[in-house]
């Protein structure tokens, strides 16, 4: 877990910032969508529009994070971790990235197939006009309604898989930190180098 000098091999500050920013925005989106049925009717549309804006922002940030990760490789997991844990972590991270990309994309497809989309233009945080996916938005209304249902179901089921994998990710980090007594959280937590 350390680099031979007693210091922890850490992610760089940009990777940490992108990680935690994406994590916070995902948490905001979960709160928005889980509480949308509990809020007064006149706040539902703004909550859903904010959910869409946050999702598009997460999409952009995770693309930036992947580019950053390609340019600046993350620190390797310690060789003291069993091989199956290191391989499992690599697979879990790849699937997490895939889900964090697929969730906003499936949501965007779902929104683009919405029959009332023309009445409610999409704007990123009420500031920047954001397009629907045109080849979906211009389809025959019957097909579009079918796709709306399919994309909505895909978005929902992808979220369930994401929740499970996210919990596994957190549990693994906590296990390494508190049971194995390795400085796992320090690898991604901002602080002194």
C-alpha positions as CSV (number, residue, x, y, z in Angstrom):
1,X,0.0,0.0,0.0
2,X,3.0,2.2,0.2
3,X,5.7,3.2,-2.3
4,X,8.6,1.9,-0.2
5,X,9.1,5.2,1.6
6,X,6.2,4.7,4.0
7,X,3.9,7.0,2.0
8,X,0.7,5.7,0.5
9,X,0.4,5.4,-3.3
10,X,-2.3,7.9,-4.0
11,X,-4.4,9.0,-6.9
12,X,-3.5,12.5,-8.2
13,X,-5.5,15.5,-7.2
14,X,-7.4,15.8,-10.4
15,X,-8.5,12.1,-10.3
16,X,-9.6,12.6,-6.7
17,X,-11.6,15.7,-7.6
18,X,-13.3,14.0,-10.5
19,X,-14.1,10.9,-8.4
20,X,-15.7,12.8,-5.6
21,X,-17.5,15.3,-7.8
22,X,-19.1,12.4,-9.8
23,X,-19.9,10.6,-6.5
24,X,-21.6,13.7,-5.0
25,X,-23.6,14.4,-8.2
26,X,-24.7,10.7,-8.4
27,X,-25.9,11.0,-4.8
28,X,-27.8,14.2,-5.6
29,X,-29.4,12.5,-8.5
30,X,-30.4,9.5,-6.4
31,X,-32.0,11.8,-3.8
32,X,-33.8,13.8,-6.5
33,X,-35.3,10.7,-8.2
34,X,-36.1,8.8,-5.0
35,X,-38.0,11.8,-3.5
36,X,-39.8,13.0,-6.7
37,X,-43.0,11.3,-5.7
38,X,-42.9,12.9,-2.2
39,X,-42.7,16.5,-3.3
40,X,-45.6,18.8,-4.2
41,X,-46.7,18.6,-7.9
42,X,-45.4,22.0,-8.9
43,X,-41.8,20.9,-7.9
44,X,-41.9,17.6,-9.8
45,X,-41.0,19.0,-13.2
46,X,-38.0,21.1,-11.8
47,X,-36.8,18.1,-9.9
48,X,-36.9,15.9,-13.0
49,X,-35.2,18.6,-15.1
50,X,-32.5,19.0,-12.5
51,X,-32.1,15.2,-12.5
52,X,-31.5,15.3,-16.3
53,X,-29.0,18.2,-15.9
54,X,-27.0,16.4,-13.3
55,X,-27.0,13.2,-15.3
56,X,-25.6,15.0,-18.4
57,X,-23.0,16.6,-16.2
58,X,-22.0,13.2,-14.8
59,X,-21.7,11.9,-18.3
60,X,-19.3,14.7,-19.2
61,X,-17.3,14.4,-16.0
62,X,-16.9,10.6,-16.3
63,X,-15.7,11.0,-19.9
64,X,-13.2,13.5,-18.6
65,X,-12.3,11.1,-15.8
66,X,-11.7,8.3,-18.3
67,X,-9.5,10.5,-20.5
68,X,-7.6,11.6,-17.4
69,X,-7.2,8.0,-16.2
70,X,-5.8,7.1,-19.6
71,X,-3.2,9.9,-19.4
72,X,-2.4,9.4,-15.7
73,X,-2.6,5.7,-14.7
74,X,-4.0,5.2,-11.2
75,X,-1.7,3.8,-8.6
76,X,-1.6,0.0,-8.6
77,X,-3.3,-2.0,-5.9
78,X,-0.7,-3.4,-3.5
79,X,0.8,-6.7,-4.4
80,X,-0.1,-7.9,-0.9
81,X,-3.7,-8.1,-2.0
82,X,-4.7,-11.5,-3.3
83,X,-4.8,-11.8,-7.1
84,X,-8.5,-12.5,-7.2
85,X,-9.1,-9.2,-5.3
86,X,-6.9,-7.2,-7.7
87,X,-8.7,-8.8,-10.7
88,X,-12.1,-8.3,-9.1
89,X,-11.3,-4.6,-8.5
90,X,-10.3,-4.1,-12.1
91,X,-13.5,-5.7,-13.4
92,X,-15.7,-3.9,-10.9
93,X,-14.1,-0.5,-11.8
94,X,-14.6,-1.3,-15.5
95,X,-18.3,-2.2,-15.0
96,X,-18.8,0.9,-12.7
97,X,-17.4,3.1,-15.4
98,X,-19.6,1.4,-18.0
99,X,-22.7,1.9,-15.8
100,X,-21.9,5.5,-15.0
101,X,-21.8,6.1,-18.8
102,X,-24.8,3.9,-19.6
103,X,-27.1,5.5,-17.0
104,X,-27.1,9.0,-18.4
105,X,-27.1,7.8,-22.0
106,X,-30.1,5.6,-21.3
107,X,-31.8,8.5,-19.5
108,X,-31.0,10.8,-22.5
109,X,-32.5,8.2,-24.9
110,X,-35.5,7.8,-22.6
111,X,-36.0,11.6,-22.5
112,X,-35.5,11.9,-26.3
113,X,-38.3,9.4,-26.9
114,X,-40.7,11.2,-24.5
115,X,-43.9,12.2,-26.4
116,X,-44.2,15.5,-24.5
117,X,-40.5,16.5,-25.2
118,X,-41.4,19.2,-27.6
119,X,-43.5,21.0,-24.9
120,X,-40.7,20.9,-22.4
121,X,-37.4,21.8,-24.1
122,X,-34.4,20.5,-22.2
123,X,-32.0,22.9,-20.7
124,X,-28.8,22.2,-18.8
125,X,-29.5,23.7,-15.3
126,X,-32.0,26.1,-16.9
127,X,-29.2,27.9,-18.6
128,X,-28.0,26.1,-21.7
129,X,-30.3,24.5,-24.3
130,X,-29.6,20.8,-24.5
131,X,-30.7,18.8,-27.6
132,X,-32.7,15.6,-27.6
133,X,-31.1,12.8,-29.6
134,X,-32.6,13.8,-33.0
135,X,-32.9,10.4,-34.6
136,X,-35.0,9.3,-31.6
137,X,-37.0,12.5,-31.2
138,X,-38.1,12.4,-34.9
139,X,-39.3,8.8,-35.0
140,X,-42.9,7.8,-35.6
141,X,-44.9,8.5,-32.4
142,X,-45.9,4.9,-31.9
143,X,-42.4,3.6,-32.2
144,X,-41.1,6.5,-30.1
145,X,-43.5,5.6,-27.3
146,X,-42.3,1.9,-27.4
147,X,-38.7,3.1,-27.2
148,X,-39.6,5.4,-24.4
149,X,-40.7,2.4,-22.4
150,X,-37.7,0.3,-23.3
151,X,-35.2,3.1,-22.6
152,X,-37.0,3.8,-19.3
153,X,-36.8,0.2,-18.2
154,X,-33.1,0.0,-19.3
155,X,-32.4,3.1,-17.2
156,X,-34.2,1.7,-14.2
157,X,-32.5,-1.8,-14.4
158,X,-29.1,-0.3,-15.0
159,X,-29.6,1.8,-11.8
160,X,-30.3,-1.4,-9.8
161,X,-27.1,-3.0,-11.0
162,X,-25.2,0.2,-10.3
163,X,-26.6,0.3,-6.7
164,X,-25.4,-3.2,-6.1
165,X,-21.9,-2.6,-7.6
166,X,-21.6,0.7,-5.8
167,X,-22.3,-1.0,-2.4
168,X,-19.7,-3.7,-3.2
169,X,-17.2,-0.9,-4.1
170,X,-17.8,0.9,-0.8
171,X,-17.8,-2.4,1.2
172,X,-14.5,-3.4,-0.4
173,X,-12.8,-0.1,0.4
174,X,-14.1,-0.2,4.0
175,X,-13.0,-3.8,4.4
176,X,-9.4,-3.0,3.3
177,X,-9.4,0.1,5.5
178,X,-10.8,-1.3,8.7
179,X,-10.5,-5.1,8.6
180,X,-7.2,-5.5,6.7
181,X,-5.9,-2.3,8.3
182,X,-4.6,-1.0,4.9
183,X,-4.7,2.8,4.1
184,X,-7.2,2.3,1.3
185,X,-9.3,5.4,1.8
186,X,-6.2,7.6,1.9
187,X,-5.5,6.6,-1.8
188,X,-8.5,8.6,-2.9
189,X,-9.0,11.0,-0.1
190,X,-7.7,14.6,-0.5
191,X,-5.0,15.6,2.0
192,X,-1.3,16.1,2.3
193,X,0.9,14.2,-0.1
